[in-house]
Amino acid sequence: MNGRPSKRSVLVAIGAVCLAMFLAGMGAFWVNRHHTLCSDGRPPVAQQEALLGQTAYRCHNGQIVTTS
């Protein structure tokens, strides 16, 4: 037996990592499902690139929200 892993074990490991990352993404979505940018819970009307990589969003109620 040599020190190299078989193709099957490598593919199973890659599949397991992909499944774990998928489940982690679904978990992050579930935890943040009620988090919205605008205080009224609706999606922003418009967005504009601000300084230093920030994005400014305009909400339905006129509120401007800036994210990094």
N, C-alpha and C positions, 0 to 999 in steps of 0.2 A: 504494500500500500504506500503510495507516494503522498507528499504533502499538499498536493493540489486538490481543491474541492471539486466535486462532480458538477456537471452542468445543471443537473436537477436540483441540487442543494442551493446553487447560486440563484436559479430562477425562483425557487420557493422563498428564499430570503428576500429577493427583490419584490415578489408579490406580497410578502408579509409587511414589508416597509411601506409599500403603496397602500395597502389596506389600513395600516395604522395611521398614515397621514390623512387618508380619506375620512376615517372615523374621528380624528382630531379636528379636522375642518368642520365636519358636521356638528361636533360638540361645541366648537366655538360659535358657529352660527346659532345653535339652540340657545346658548347662554346670552348672546347679544341680539336676539330676535326682536326685542322691544326697544332697542336703542335707536333713536332717530336723531337726525341733525337738528331739525326744526322742533320748536317747543310744542307746536300744534299736532305733531305726529305725522304730518303729511310730507311727501318728498319735496325737495327744493324746486323752485321755479327755474332758476338759472344758476350757472356756476361760472367763475372767472378765476384765472390764474393770478395769484397775488405775488408778493415779493418772496424771495428765498424759498421757492418750492411750495408755498402755502396755496390753498385753494379757498376762495371766498364763495359761499353759497347764499343766495337770496331766497328767503322763505315767502310763503303766501301772505303772511302778516307784515311783511316789510322788514323783518329781522334779517341781519347779515351775520352769518356764522362763518368763522375762519377756522380751518383745520390745517394741521401740519402734515 
